[in-house]
C-alpha cells in the first residue's frame, strides 16, 4: 500500500488482506515512479490506419497553410495575387482553415493511436457530407477545379474507413 493509503497496482495489499494483480506496464517500476498517462501506438486495425493516414495528411496540410499559404492556395487551384483588395480576407480564412486542419489531423492521429472505433464510425457520414459539399461547390462554379481533389479525398477516405469498419465487424 502506498503511503497515502491507496493500493497500488504492483500486488500491494488491499484492505482485508486481499492482493491486487499487477497492472500491465507497471512491472519493475520503483514505487512512486511516474507512469506516462498514455503511450503513442501504431494503429491496430485497417480502420485505424485509414484514420492515421487521413490525420497525417490533414496535419501536414494545416502546417503548410500556416507556413506557406501561397503554396497551399496554388495546390488547391486558388489564385494568390501579390496585392489583395482591402476587403479580401482570403489569408485570414486560410489561417483559420489551416489551424482547423492541423487540429483535426492531431485528433485523428490520437484517435487512431487509441483505436477509438466509435470516433472512426462518427467520421464516415460527416466526411461523406464534406465530399458532397466540396464536389458540388466545384460543379456549381463556386470553387476552382483543383478543389475537387479535396472533395474526392474526403469521399475516398470515408469509403475506406467505412469499408474497413464493416470488414472488421465480421
C-alpha positions as a Markdown table, in Angstrom:
| # | Residue | x | y | z |
|---|---|---|---|---|
| 1 | Unk | 0.0 | 0.0 | 0.0 |
| 2 | Unk | 1.3 | 3.5 | -0.9 |
| 3 | Unk | 2.0 | 5.9 | 2.0 |
| 4 | Unk | -1.2 | 7.8 | 1.1 |
| 5 | Unk | -3.3 | 4.6 | 1.9 |
| 6 | Unk | -4.2 | 3.8 | -1.8 |
| 7 | Unk | -3.5 | 0.4 | -3.0 |
| 8 | Unk | -1.0 | 0.3 | -5.9 |
| 9 | Unk | -1.1 | -1.9 | -9.0 |
| 10 | Unk | 2.0 | -3.9 | -8.1 |
| 11 | Unk | 0.5 | -6.6 | -5.9 |
| 12 | Unk | 0.1 | -4.2 | -2.9 |
| 13 | Unk | -2.2 | -5.5 | -0.2 |
| 14 | Unk | -5.8 | -4.2 | -0.2 |
| 15 | Unk | -7.9 | -3.7 | 2.9 |
| 16 | Unk | -8.8 | -7.1 | 4.3 |
| 17 | Unk | -5.5 | -8.7 | 3.2 |
| 18 | Unk | -6.5 | -9.3 | -0.5 |
| 19 | Unk | -3.9 | -8.6 | -3.1 |
| 20 | Unk | -4.4 | -6.7 | -6.4 |
| 21 | Unk | -2.8 | -8.1 | -9.5 |
| 22 | Unk | 0.0 | -6.0 | -11.1 |
| 23 | Unk | -1.3 | -3.7 | -13.8 |
| 24 | Unk | 0.2 | -4.2 | -17.3 |
| 25 | Unk | 3.2 | -2.0 | -17.9 |
| 26 | Unk | 4.0 | -1.5 | -14.2 |
| 27 | Unk | 6.3 | -4.4 | -13.6 |
| 28 | Unk | 9.7 | -3.3 | -12.5 |
| 29 | Unk | 8.8 | 0.3 | -11.7 |
| 30 | Unk | 10.1 | 1.7 | -8.5 |
| 31 | Unk | 7.3 | 2.8 | -6.1 |
| 32 | Unk | 6.4 | 6.4 | -6.7 |
| 33 | Unk | 7.9 | 6.5 | -10.2 |
| 34 | Unk | 5.6 | 8.3 | -12.6 |
| 35 | Unk | 3.9 | 6.3 | -15.3 |
| 36 | Unk | 3.0 | 8.0 | -18.6 |
| 37 | Unk | -0.7 | 8.7 | -19.0 |
| 38 | Unk | -0.6 | 7.2 | -22.5 |
| 39 | Unk | 1.9 | 5.9 | -25.0 |
| 40 | Unk | 1.8 | 6.6 | -28.7 |
| 41 | Unk | 1.0 | 3.4 | -30.6 |
| 42 | Unk | 0.7 | 2.4 | -34.2 |
| 43 | Unk | -2.9 | 1.8 | -35.4 |
| 44 | Unk | -4.1 | -1.7 | -34.6 |
| 45 | Unk | -6.6 | -2.1 | -37.3 |
| 46 | Unk | -7.2 | -1.2 | -41.0 |
| 47 | Unk | -9.8 | 1.4 | -40.0 |
| 48 | Unk | -7.2 | 2.8 | -37.6 |
| 49 | Unk | -4.7 | 3.1 | -40.4 |
| 50 | Unk | -7.2 | 4.9 | -42.6 |
| 51 | Unk | -7.7 | 7.4 | -39.8 |
| 52 | Unk | -3.9 | 7.8 | -39.3 |
| 53 | Unk | -3.2 | 8.4 | -43.0 |
| 54 | Unk | -6.0 | 11.0 | -43.2 |
| 55 | Unk | -4.9 | 12.6 | -39.9 |
| 56 | Unk | -1.2 | 12.8 | -41.1 |
| 57 | Unk | -2.3 | 14.4 | -44.4 |
| 58 | Unk | -4.6 | 16.9 | -42.6 |
| 59 | Unk | -1.9 | 17.8 | -40.2 |
| 60 | Unk | 0.7 | 18.4 | -43.0 |
| 61 | Unk | -1.8 | 20.4 | -45.0 |
| 62 | Unk | -2.6 | 22.5 | -41.9 |
| 63 | Unk | 1.1 | 23.2 | -41.2 |
| 64 | Unk | 1.6 | 24.0 | -44.9 |
| 65 | Unk | -1.2 | 26.5 | -44.9 |
| 66 | Unk | 0.3 | 28.2 | -41.8 |
| 67 | Unk | 3.9 | 28.2 | -43.0 |
| 68 | Unk | 3.5 | 28.6 | -46.8 |
| 69 | Unk | -0.1 | 29.8 | -47.5 |
| 70 | Unk | 0.6 | 30.7 | -51.1 |
| 71 | Unk | 1.8 | 27.2 | -51.9 |
| 72 | Unk | -1.4 | 25.7 | -50.4 |
| 73 | Unk | -3.6 | 28.1 | -52.3 |
| 74 | Unk | -1.8 | 27.2 | -55.5 |
| 75 | Unk | -2.1 | 23.5 | -54.9 |
| 76 | Unk | -5.9 | 23.9 | -54.5 |
| 77 | Unk | -6.2 | 25.9 | -57.6 |
| 78 | Unk | -6.9 | 29.3 | -56.0 |
| 79 | Unk | -5.2 | 32.4 | -57.2 |
| 80 | Unk | -2.7 | 34.0 | -54.8 |
| 81 | Unk | -2.2 | 37.6 | -56.1 |
| 82 | Unk | 0.6 | 39.7 | -54.7 |
| 83 | Unk | -1.8 | 42.6 | -54.0 |
| 84 | Unk | -5.2 | 41.9 | -52.4 |
| 85 | Unk | -8.2 | 44.2 | -52.1 |
| 86 | Unk | -8.7 | 45.7 | -48.6 |
| 87 | Unk | -11.8 | 43.6 | -48.1 |
| 88 | Unk | -10.1 | 40.3 | -49.2 |
| 89 | Unk | -9.7 | 38.1 | -46.2 |
| 90 | Unk | -8.5 | 35.0 | -48.1 |
| 91 | Unk | -5.4 | 34.8 | -45.9 |
| 92 | Unk | -7.4 | 35.1 | -42.7 |
| 93 | Unk | -9.8 | 32.4 | -43.8 |
| 94 | Unk | -6.8 | 30.2 | -44.9 |
| 95 | Unk | -5.2 | 30.7 | -41.5 |
| 96 | Unk | -8.4 | 29.6 | -39.7 |
| 97 | Unk | -8.9 | 26.6 | -42.0 |
| 98 | Unk | -5.2 | 25.6 | -41.7 |
| 99 | Unk | -5.4 | 25.7 | -37.9 |
| 100 | Unk | -8.6 | 23.6 | -38.0 |
| 101 | Unk | -6.8 | 21.1 | -40.4 |
| 102 | Unk | -3.8 | 20.9 | -38.1 |
| 103 | Unk | -6.0 | 20.3 | -35.0 |
| 104 | Unk | -8.2 | 17.8 | -36.9 |
| 105 | Unk | -5.1 | 15.9 | -38.1 |
| 106 | Unk | -3.8 | 15.7 | -34.5 |
| 107 | Unk | -7.1 | 14.3 | -33.1 |
| 108 | Unk | -7.4 | 11.8 | -35.9 |
| 109 | Unk | -3.9 | 10.6 | -35.2 |
| 110 | Unk | -4.7 | 10.4 | -31.5 |
| 111 | Unk | -8.0 | 8.5 | -32.2 |
| 112 | Unk | -6.1 | 6.1 | -34.4 |
| 113 | Unk | -3.4 | 5.5 | -31.7 |
| 114 | Unk | -6.1 | 4.9 | -29.1 |
| 115 | Unk | -8.1 | 2.7 | -31.5 |
| 116 | Unk | -11.2 | 4.8 | -30.7 |
| 117 | Unk | -13.6 | 2.9 | -33.0 |
| 118 | Unk | -16.7 | 5.0 | -32.1 |
| 119 | Unk | -14.9 | 8.1 | -33.4 |
| 120 | Unk | -14.0 | 6.2 | -36.6 |
| 121 | Unk | -17.7 | 5.5 | -37.2 |
| 122 | Unk | -18.7 | 9.1 | -36.5 |
| 123 | Unk | -16.3 | 10.4 | -39.1 |
| 124 | Unk | -17.7 | 8.4 | -42.1 |
| 125 | Unk | -21.1 | 10.2 | -42.6 |
| 126 | Unk | -19.5 | 13.6 | -42.0 |
| 127 | Unk | -16.7 | 13.0 | -44.4 |
| 128 | Unk | -19.2 | 11.9 | -47.0 |
| 129 | Unk | -21.1 | 15.1 | -46.4 |
| 130 | Unk | -17.9 | 17.1 | -46.8 |
| 131 | Unk | -17.2 | 15.3 | -50.1 |
| 132 | Unk | -20.7 | 16.2 | -51.4 |
| 133 | Unk | -20.4 | 19.9 | -50.4 |
| 134 | Unk | -16.9 | 20.3 | -51.8 |
| 135 | Unk | -17.7 | 18.5 | -55.0 |
| 136 | Unk | -20.9 | 20.5 | -55.5 |
| 137 | Unk | -19.1 | 23.7 | -54.9 |
| 138 | Unk | -16.8 | 22.8 | -57.9 |
| 139 | Unk | -19.6 | 21.6 | -60.1 |
| 140 | Unk | -21.6 | 24.8 | -59.2 |
| 141 | Unk | -18.7 | 27.1 | -60.1 |
| 142 | Unk | -18.1 | 28.4 | -56.6 |
| 143 | Unk | -14.7 | 26.7 | -56.4 |
| 144 | Unk | -11.9 | 26.0 | -58.8 |
| 145 | Unk | -11.4 | 22.5 | -60.3 |
| 146 | Unk | -8.4 | 21.9 | -58.1 |
| 147 | Unk | -10.7 | 21.9 | -55.1 |
| 148 | Unk | -12.4 | 18.8 | -56.5 |
| 149 | Unk | -9.4 | 16.8 | -55.2 |
| 150 | Unk | -10.2 | 17.8 | -51.6 |
| 151 | Unk | -13.8 | 16.5 | -52.0 |
| 152 | Unk | -12.7 | 13.3 | -53.6 |
| 153 | Unk | -10.0 | 12.7 | -50.9 |
| 154 | Unk | -12.7 | 13.1 | -48.3 |
| 155 | Unk | -15.1 | 10.7 | -50.1 |
| 156 | Unk | -12.4 | 8.1 | -50.7 |
| 157 | Unk | -11.2 | 8.3 | -47.1 |
| 158 | Unk | -14.8 | 7.9 | -45.8 |
| 159 | Unk | -15.3 | 4.9 | -48.1 |
| 160 | Unk | -12.1 | 3.3 | -47.0 |
| 161 | Unk | -12.8 | 3.8 | -43.3 |
| 162 | Unk | -16.4 | 2.6 | -43.7 |
| 163 | Unk | -15.3 | -0.5 | -45.6 |
| 164 | Unk | -12.6 | -1.3 | -43.1 |
| 165 | Unk | -15.1 | -0.9 | -40.2 |
| 166 | Unk | -17.5 | -3.2 | -41.9 |
| 167 | Unk | -14.9 | -5.9 | -42.6 |
| 168 | Unk | -13.6 | -5.8 | -39.1 |
| 169 | Unk | -17.0 | -6.1 | -37.6 |
| 170 | Unk | -17.5 | -9.5 | -39.3 |
